[in-house]
Amino acid sequence: MRVIDNKEKNRFEAEVDGHKAIIEYTVKPGVLSLDHTEVPKELSGQGIASEMTEMVLLQIELRGLKVIPTCPFIKKYIEKHPEWKSIVEN
């Protein structure tokens, strides 16, 4: 899966089988607030949201930024994968 940062729309995007999954964000100084995750119903149940979240968190970490997980899905993902707690903004 390839995840791109569409900075004009403030969202990460991944196209899978002709459908677009997104994670919307808000930019703050040194921090990205991940606000909403959306996967089309055609792709549900395939782990797309989890795989995309992993790739987005890696991009954020590599940029040296922090994350605020306001999206309930991403908040739960980080709880299940505590290795990402190090980039969560306190």
DOSE-105433 format. One record per residue: residue number from 1; residue in three letters; x, y, z of N, C-alpha, C in turn. Coordinates in Angstrom, 2 decimals. Example, Ala and Ser with C-alpha at 12.3 -4.5 7.8 and 13.67 -1.06 7.14 Angstrom:
REM DOSE-105433
- k, r, n_east, n_north, n_up, ca_east, ca_north, ca_up, c_east, c_north, c_up
- 1, ALA, 13.19, -5.69, 7.80, 12.30, -4.50, 7.80, 13.20, -3.30, 7.80
- 2, SER, 12.85, -2.25, 7.08, 13.67, -1.06, 7.14, 12.90, 0.03, 7.87
This chain:
REM DOSE-105433
- k, r, n_east, n_north, n_up, ca_east, ca_north, ca_up, c_east, c_north, c_up
- 1, MET, 0.84, -1.18, 0.00, 0.00, 0.00, 0.00, 0.88, 1.24, 0.00
- 2, ARG, 0.52, 2.19, -0.82, 1.25, 3.46, -0.89, 0.37, 4.55, -0.28
- 3, VAL, 0.90, 5.24, 0.71, 0.17, 6.31, 1.38, 0.84, 7.63, 1.03
- 4, ILE, 0.04, 8.56, 0.48, 0.59, 9.87, 0.13, -0.01, 10.93, 1.05
- 5, ASP, 0.74, 11.98, 1.29, 0.29, 13.10, 2.10, -0.23, 14.17, 1.15
- 6, ASN, -1.55, 14.31, 1.06, -2.16, 15.34, 0.24, -2.27, 16.59, 1.10
- 7, LYS, -1.22, 17.41, 1.06, -1.14, 18.57, 1.94, -2.19, 19.63, 1.60
- 8, GLU, -2.62, 19.69, 0.35, -3.66, 20.65, -0.04, -4.99, 20.35, 0.65
- 9, LYS, -5.27, 19.05, 0.86, -6.53, 18.64, 1.49, -6.36, 18.25, 2.96
- 10, ASN, -5.13, 18.36, 3.48, -4.83, 17.98, 4.87, -5.28, 16.56, 5.17
- 11, ARG, -4.83, 15.64, 4.33, -5.17, 14.24, 4.57, -4.16, 13.32, 3.91
- 12, PHE, -4.00, 12.17, 4.55, -3.23, 11.09, 3.94, -4.20, 10.25, 3.12
- 13, GLU, -3.73, 9.76, 1.97, -4.60, 9.00, 1.08, -3.90, 7.72, 0.64
- 14, ALA, -4.70, 6.67, 0.53, -4.21, 5.40, -0.03, -5.27, 4.89, -0.98
- 15, GLU, -4.86, 4.56, -2.20, -5.80, 4.01, -3.16, -5.62, 2.51, -3.22
- 16, VAL, -6.72, 1.79, -3.01, -6.70, 0.33, -3.01, -7.85, -0.16, -3.88
- 17, ASP, -7.53, -0.93, -4.89, -8.56, -1.47, -5.80, -9.52, -0.39, -6.32
- 18, GLY, -8.97, 0.78, -6.64, -9.77, 1.85, -7.20, -10.57, 2.65, -6.18
- 19, HIS, -10.41, 2.36, -4.89, -11.10, 3.08, -3.83, -10.08, 3.82, -2.98
- 20, LYS, -10.50, 4.98, -2.46, -9.57, 5.82, -1.69, -9.91, 5.79, -0.20
- 21, ALA, -8.95, 5.39, 0.61, -9.04, 5.47, 2.07, -8.30, 6.73, 2.49
- 22, ILE, -8.80, 7.39, 3.55, -8.17, 8.64, 3.97, -8.03, 8.73, 5.49
- 23, ILE, -7.04, 9.50, 5.90, -6.89, 9.92, 7.29, -6.72, 11.43, 7.25
- 24, GLU, -7.72, 12.15, 7.77, -7.68, 13.61, 7.77, -6.90, 14.11, 8.99
- 25, TYR, -6.21, 15.23, 8.81, -5.43, 15.78, 9.91, -5.50, 17.30, 9.96
- 26, THR, -5.13, 17.82, 11.12, -4.99, 19.26, 11.34, -3.53, 19.51, 11.68
- 27, VAL, -2.95, 20.55, 11.08, -1.55, 20.88, 11.30, -1.42, 21.89, 12.44
- 28, LYS, -0.54, 21.57, 13.37, -0.18, 22.49, 14.44, 1.35, 22.52, 14.47
- 29, PRO, 1.97, 23.52, 15.08, 3.44, 23.57, 15.09, 4.05, 22.30, 15.70
- 30, GLY, 4.76, 21.54, 14.86, 5.44, 20.34, 15.32, 4.54, 19.15, 15.60
- 31, VAL, 3.24, 19.29, 15.28, 2.27, 18.25, 15.64, 1.24, 18.08, 14.53
- 32, LEU, 0.85, 16.83, 14.29, -0.30, 16.56, 13.42, -1.39, 15.95, 14.29
- 33, SER, -2.57, 16.53, 14.25, -3.73, 15.98, 14.94, -4.46, 15.10, 13.93
- 34, LEU, -4.51, 13.80, 14.19, -5.19, 12.87, 13.28, -6.65, 12.83, 13.70
- 35, ASP, -7.52, 13.40, 12.84, -8.89, 13.70, 13.23, -9.93, 12.68, 12.77
- 36, HIS, -9.71, 12.05, 11.61, -10.76, 11.20, 11.05, -10.16, 10.17, 10.11
- 37, THR, -10.59, 8.93, 10.27, -10.18, 7.85, 9.38, -11.40, 7.36, 8.64
- 38, GLU, -11.27, 7.19, 7.32, -12.41, 6.73, 6.53, -11.93, 5.72, 5.49
- 39, VAL, -12.57, 4.55, 5.52, -12.28, 3.49, 4.56, -13.60, 3.16, 3.84
- 40, PRO, -13.62, 3.17, 2.50, -14.86, 2.85, 1.80, -15.37, 1.45, 2.16
- 41, LYS, -16.69, 1.30, 2.15, -17.28, 0.02, 2.56, -16.78, -1.14, 1.70
- 42, GLU, -16.40, -0.86, 0.46, -15.87, -1.91, -0.42, -14.56, -2.51, 0.11
- 43, LEU, -13.87, -1.77, 0.96, -12.57, -2.22, 1.49, -12.64, -2.65, 2.96
- 44, SER, -13.81, -2.52, 3.57, -13.90, -2.81, 5.00, -13.59, -4.27, 5.30
- 45, GLY, -13.04, -4.49, 6.50, -12.71, -5.83, 6.95, -11.42, -6.40, 6.40
- 46, GLN, -10.64, -5.59, 5.71, -9.39, -6.05, 5.10, -8.15, -5.53, 5.83
- 47, GLY, -8.35, -4.81, 6.91, -7.21, -4.28, 7.66, -6.60, -3.05, 7.04
- 48, ILE, -7.31, -2.43, 6.11, -6.77, -1.25, 5.41, -6.50, -0.10, 6.39
- 49, ALA, -7.46, 0.18, 7.28, -7.29, 1.29, 8.22, -6.09, 1.07, 9.13
- 50, SER, -5.90, -0.16, 9.60, -4.75, -0.45, 10.48, -3.43, -0.30, 9.73
- 51, GLU, -3.37, -0.85, 8.54, -2.13, -0.76, 7.75, -1.81, 0.70, 7.42
- 52, MET, -2.84, 1.44, 7.05, -2.65, 2.85, 6.71, -2.22, 3.65, 7.94
- 53, THR, -2.83, 3.38, 9.08, -2.47, 4.07, 10.32, -1.01, 3.83, 10.66
- 54, GLU, -0.55, 2.59, 10.54, 0.85, 2.25, 10.80, 1.78, 3.07, 9.91
- 55, MET, 1.45, 3.16, 8.63, 2.29, 3.89, 7.68, 2.28, 5.40, 7.95
- 56, VAL, 1.12, 5.93, 8.34, 1.01, 7.36, 8.65, 1.83, 7.69, 9.91
- 57, LEU, 1.71, 6.86, 10.94, 2.48, 7.09, 12.16, 3.98, 7.03, 11.88
- 58, LEU, 4.39, 6.13, 11.01, 5.81, 6.04, 10.65, 6.26, 7.31, 9.94
- 59, GLN, 5.45, 7.82, 9.02, 5.79, 9.07, 8.33, 5.92, 10.22, 9.32
- 60, ILE, 4.99, 10.29, 10.27, 5.03, 11.36, 11.27, 6.30, 11.25, 12.11
- 61, GLU, 6.63, 10.04, 12.53, 7.84, 9.82, 13.32, 9.10, 10.20, 12.53
- 62, LEU, 9.16, 9.81, 11.27, 10.33, 10.11, 10.44, 10.50, 11.61, 10.20
- 63, ARG, 9.42, 12.35, 10.24, 9.48, 13.81, 10.09, 9.84, 14.50, 11.40
- 64, GLY, 9.93, 13.73, 12.48, 10.27, 14.31, 13.78, 9.11, 15.06, 14.41
- 65, LEU, 7.89, 14.70, 14.03, 6.71, 15.38, 14.57, 6.07, 14.55, 15.67
- 66, LYS, 5.14, 15.15, 16.37, 4.31, 14.47, 17.37, 2.91, 14.30, 16.79
- 67, VAL, 2.10, 13.46, 17.44, 0.75, 13.20, 16.96, -0.25, 13.39, 18.10
- 68, ILE, -1.42, 13.90, 17.74, -2.55, 13.95, 18.67, -3.63, 13.06, 18.05
- 69, PRO, -3.91, 11.91, 18.65, -4.89, 10.98, 18.07, -6.32, 11.35, 18.49
- 70, THR, -6.96, 12.29, 17.77, -8.33, 12.66, 18.10, -9.34, 11.69, 17.48
- 71, CYS, -8.95, 11.01, 16.42, -9.80, 9.99, 15.80, -9.89, 8.77, 16.73
- 72, PRO, -11.11, 8.32, 17.05, -11.25, 7.17, 17.95, -10.52, 5.90, 17.46
- 73, PHE, -10.54, 5.65, 16.15, -9.86, 4.48, 15.61, -8.36, 4.56, 15.87
- 74, ILE, -7.77, 5.71, 15.59, -6.32, 5.87, 15.76, -5.95, 5.83, 17.24
- 75, LYS, -6.80, 6.40, 18.09, -6.57, 6.35, 19.53, -6.50, 4.90, 20.00
- 76, LYS, -7.45, 4.07, 19.55, -7.46, 2.64, 19.92, -6.25, 1.91, 19.33
- 77, TYR, -5.88, 2.28, 18.10, -4.73, 1.64, 17.46, -3.47, 1.86, 18.29
- 78, ILE, -3.27, 3.09, 18.74, -2.08, 3.41, 19.54, -2.13, 2.69, 20.89
- 79, GLU, -3.31, 2.55, 21.48, -3.44, 1.79, 22.73, -3.03, 0.33, 22.53
- 80, LYS, -3.37, -0.24, 21.37, -3.03, -1.64, 21.07, -1.57, -1.80, 20.65
- 81, HIS, -0.96, -0.70, 20.21, 0.43, -0.71, 19.73, 1.21, 0.35, 20.50
- 82, PRO, 1.55, 0.06, 21.77, 2.16, 1.08, 22.64, 3.51, 1.60, 22.16
- 83, GLU, 4.12, 0.95, 21.18, 5.40, 1.46, 20.66, 5.22, 2.84, 20.03
- 84, TRP, 3.99, 3.23, 19.70, 3.74, 4.55, 19.11, 3.48, 5.62, 20.16
- 85, LYS, 3.37, 5.25, 21.42, 3.10, 6.25, 22.46, 4.20, 7.29, 22.57
- 86, SER, 5.40, 6.94, 22.10, 6.53, 7.87, 22.21, 6.35, 9.11, 21.32
- 87, ILE, 5.49, 9.02, 20.31, 5.28, 10.20, 19.45, 3.97, 10.91, 19.75
- 88, VAL, 3.23, 10.46, 20.76, 1.97, 11.12, 21.13, 2.28, 12.38, 21.93
- 89, GLU, 1.68, 13.49, 21.51, 1.84, 14.77, 22.19, 1.10, 14.72, 23.53
- 90, ASN, 1.77, 15.13, 24.58, 1.14, 15.11, 25.91, 0.50, 16.44, 26.24
